[in-house]
Amino acid sequence: MSNKGESHFTQGLILGTIIGGTIGAITALLLAPKSGAELRRDIAEKSHELYDKTADYLYSAESQLGSAISNTVNEGRVRAQNIINSAKRQAEDILMSAENVLNDAKTKAFTAKEGMQEKIATLKNAAKASADAFKNELNNGPEQPYSGM
């Protein structure tokens, strides 16, 4: 953040120096006791110097702007990659959690199925024993309790 502030300060200082120097040079030329031809030649020289300084300043500003844009694009890429990586990790975590829940559900369903099969087998055995006892009683008649007499 302070780097940007220093950059703006430096740019302003350079621009102010160029403008101030140019105004001072033009004022000195206009107030100096010279002939018209000398004055025109000096103004032409100073305008060429001003043009060169302005071109240098613009080139410097352009390269700084290019660097700033490049840095911003690179920062954006890094941030985007970090967001993508974070999203991938979160998706993997969610998939792992879902897989764990599914495995737990399968285990519980299998355990419940085994329990139900055991209960069904017990009920079948009890029903068969009841049916056998009923058939036996029908075929043999009711059992007489032992009276000991």
C-alpha positions in Angstrom: 0.0 0.0 0.0 2.8 2.4 0.9 4.6 1.4 -2.3 1.7 2.8 -4.3 1.6 6.0 -2.3 5.4 6.4 -2.8 5.0 5.7 -6.6 2.3 8.4 -6.9 4.4 10.8 -4.9 7.5 10.1 -7.1 5.4 10.6 -10.3 4.0 13.8 -9.0 7.4 15.1 -8.0 8.9 14.3 -11.5 6.0 15.9 -13.3 6.2 19.0 -11.1 9.9 19.2 -11.6 9.5 19.0 -15.4 6.7 21.6 -15.5 8.4 23.9 -13.1 11.7 23.7 -14.9 10.0 24.4 -18.2 8.1 27.4 -16.9 11.3 28.7 -15.3 13.3 28.2 -18.5 10.6 29.9 -20.7 10.4 32.9 -18.2 14.2 33.2 -18.2 14.2 33.2 -22.0 11.5 35.8 -22.3 13.0 38.1 -19.8 16.6 37.8 -21.0 17.8 40.6 -23.2 18.3 38.7 -26.5 17.5 39.4 -30.1 14.4 37.8 -31.7 16.4 35.2 -33.6 18.3 34.1 -30.5 15.1 34.0 -28.5 13.4 31.8 -31.2 16.4 29.5 -31.3 16.5 29.2 -27.5 12.7 28.6 -27.4 13.1 25.9 -30.0 15.9 24.2 -28.1 14.0 24.4 -24.8 10.8 23.0 -26.5 12.9 20.1 -27.8 14.3 19.5 -24.3 10.8 19.6 -22.9 9.6 17.2 -25.6 12.4 14.8 -24.7 11.8 15.0 -21.0 8.0 14.6 -21.5 8.6 11.6 -23.7 10.9 10.1 -21.1 8.3 10.7 -18.4 5.6 9.2 -20.4 7.7 6.1 -21.2 8.5 5.7 -17.5 4.9 6.1 -16.6 3.9 3.6 -19.3 6.4 1.0 -18.0 5.3 1.6 -14.4 1.7 1.1 -15.5 2.6 -2.0 -17.4 4.3 -3.4 -14.3 1.4 -2.5 -12.1 -1.1 -4.2 -14.5 1.2 -7.2 -14.7 1.5 -7.4 -10.9 -2.3 -7.0 -10.6 -2.9 -9.8 -13.1 -0.4 -12.1 -11.4 -2.0 -11.4 -8.0 -5.4 -12.2 -9.5 -4.1 -15.4 -10.9 -2.7 -16.4 -7.5 -5.9 -15.5 -5.7 -8.0 -17.4 -8.3 -5.7 -20.5 -7.9 -6.0 -20.3 -4.1 -9.8 -20.1 -4.4 -9.8 -23.1 -6.8 -7.5 -25.1 -4.5 -9.7 -24.3 -1.5 -12.9 -25.3 -3.4 -11.2 -28.6 -4.4 -10.2 -29.3 -0.8 -13.7 -28.5 0.4 -15.3 -30.7 -2.3 -12.9 -33.6 -1.3 -13.9 -33.1 2.3 -17.6 -33.2 1.5 -17.1 -36.3 -0.7 -15.2 -38.0 2.1 -17.9 -37.1 4.6 -20.6 -38.4 2.3 -18.6 -41.6 1.7 -18.3 -42.1 5.5 -22.0 -41.5 6.0 -22.8 -44.0 3.2 -20.4 -46.6 4.7 -22.0 -46.1 8.1 -25.5 -46.5 6.6 -24.4 -49.7 4.8 -23.0 -51.1 8.0 -26.1 -50.3 10.0 -28.3 -51.7 7.2 -26.3 -54.9 7.1 -26.4 -55.2 10.9 -30.2 -54.6 10.9 -30.6 -57.2 8.1 -28.7 -59.8 10.1 -30.8 -59.0 13.2 -34.0 -59.3 11.2 -32.9 -62.6 9.7 -32.1 -64.0 13.1 -35.6 -62.9 14.4 -37.2 -64.4 11.3 -35.4 -67.7 11.8 -36.4 -67.7 15.5 -40.1 -67.0 14.5 -39.9 -69.7 11.8 -38.6 -72.2 14.4 -41.2 -71.2 16.9 -44.0 -71.4 14.3 -42.7 -74.8 13.2 -42.5 -76.1 16.8 -46.1 -74.8 17.4 -47.3 -76.4 14.2 -45.6 -79.7 15.1 -47.0 -79.6 18.6 -50.5 -78.9 17.2 -50.2 -81.8 14.7 -48.9 -84.1 17.4 -51.8 -83.2 19.6 -54.3 -83.8 16.8 -52.8 -87.2 15.9 -52.3 -88.5 19.5 -55.0 -86.7 21.3 -54.3 -84.4 24.2 -51.5 -85.5 26.4 -52.6 -86.8 29.7 -50.8 -85.3 32.6 -49.0 -88.0 34.7 -51.1 -88.6 37.7 -48.9 -91.2 39.3 -51.8 -93.5 40.1 
